């Protein structure tokens, strides 16, 4: 367990990885500078083809530290680098195509003051499209229940956090902050994936110290044509999600956390609708062997055969969704 960090003077930073999206970067940066609780430092790691020479002159007086890195590196490495290099006690990640609401840093600071030793902090995000087109869901939030109209941060213990990660990415990357002390003491293992690499990072950082969820929408997630998820589809997407699931399962075993037992504990706190939602996500990207192992405890059935009617209904609804696109 990481030793207590004094919460009397929390140094809170923002880390922005960016590449060849100068207009979106400026929108993200303006949202970062419009915080009710100002950031102590904003670190921008630019992996674009050429440096943004006008950026600092456009935001004179802002606590910005800008670095251009000409050598191209994978998106997973860019995220890890920018989080490690931002000099702050806690670092809020902001992808260059997303936005912070004005209360994001204040909400993260409240969560940190209540639970200073957690590895990860996150809120919910509103999903929007630049062209106002239809999107599959409007809110990007984990499945954990919370009292209605109560924004009190909730501590999620490691086993529950990791069990949720078996079924997909529970957190929006741009609604997430990390504890720099935990990051410093964690040897992050790369997933070598493009799409679900953030799920694996949050799993590693919450494996010992848990995470904190703020049931409040404080960030905006943009759906657009150059999202990584738009580039990776079909077989590759399924393969990457399955790889991260395997990594999470290995991590749970290394930490003496039984995956099936924690899946049962997760199921026990979820409504039937949320259990079905996780099962739907799971069936999209995971293998039959994993379905046999995890769908029964998730759906509270004795075997995969006993899950058959529910699985058939979920699969039929998935088919209708695909046909309706």
Residue, then its C-alpha position, 0 to 999 in steps of 0.5 A: x500500500x502506498x503511504x498517505x499523500x498530504x491532501x492539504x496542498x495537492x499538486x494536480x496536473x493535466x497530461x495531453x498526448x497529441x498527434x496531428x490534430x492541432x484544432x482539436x488540441x486547442x479545443x481540449x486545451x481551452x477546456x483544460x484552462x476553463x477549470x473551476x479548480x485550475x491545473x498546476x501544470x498542463x503537460x503536452x506531449x506532441x508526436x506530430x510530424x512537425x512541432x506546433x510553433x504557435x501554441x505557446x504564443x496563443x496561450x501566453x501565461x498558461x501553465x503549459x509545458x510543451x514538448x515535441x517528440x519527432x520519433x514516432x511511438x505507439x499510442x500506448x507508449x505515448x499515453x504512458x510517457x505523458x503520464x510519467x513526465x507530468x510533474x504533479x502528485x495526481x495527473x488527469x489524462x485528456x486525449x486531444x480529441x476530448x474535452x473536460x467539463x469545468x468541474x472535472x478537476x474539482x471533482x477529481x480533487x474531492x475524490x483524491x481528498x477522500x481516498x488519497x491512496x487509490x491508484x486511479x480516479x474516474x468520473x462519467x463522460x458524455x458521448x457526443x458526435x461533431x456531426x450530431x449523428x446517432x451514437x450507440x450510447x450517450x454516457x460512458x460510465x462503469x456499471x457499478x451502482x450508486x445512489x441517484x443524485x449522489x455524487x459522492x466518490x465511491x471506492x472500488x476495491x481491486x478485485x471488483x475493479x479487475x473483475x469489471x475489466x474482464x468484461x470490457x473497458x469500464x472507464x473513459x480515458x479522458x475522465x481519468x486521473x492517476x496517482x503519480x506515486x502508484x504509477x512510480x511504483x508500478x512497472x507497467x507491462x505494455x499490452x501492445x494493443x491500440x484500442x483497449x490499452x487504457x483498460x490494461x493500464x487502469x487494471x495494473x494501477x488499480x490492482x493493489x490500491x483500487x480505484x475511485x469512481x465519481x458518479x458525475x459527468x465531468x468530461x466529454x468523449x468525442x466520436x469522430x472519423x479518426x477515433x482509434x476504434x474506427x480504424x480497428x474493427x472486426x477480427x483485430x478488435x476482438x483479438x485485442x480485447x481478448x488479449x487484454x482480458x487474458x492479461x487481466x486474468x493473469x494479473x488477478x491470479x498474480x494477486x491471489x484474486x479468484x476471477x470467478x469469485x469476483x465475477x460473482x461479487x460483481x454480479x451480486x451488486x448489478x441489476x439484471x439490465x446491467x448484467x445483460x449489458x456486460x454479457x453483451x459486451x463480453x459476447x462481442x469480443x471474447x471466446x467461447x471458452x471464456x463464455x463458459x467460464x464467466x457468463x454463468x457467474x455473471x448471469x447467476x446461472x449454474x452453467x453455460x447451458x442454463x444461460x442459453x435462453x438469455x445468451x440467445x436473446x442477447x445474441x439476437x439483439x446484437x444481430x438486430x443492432x448490426x442489421x440496423x446500422 
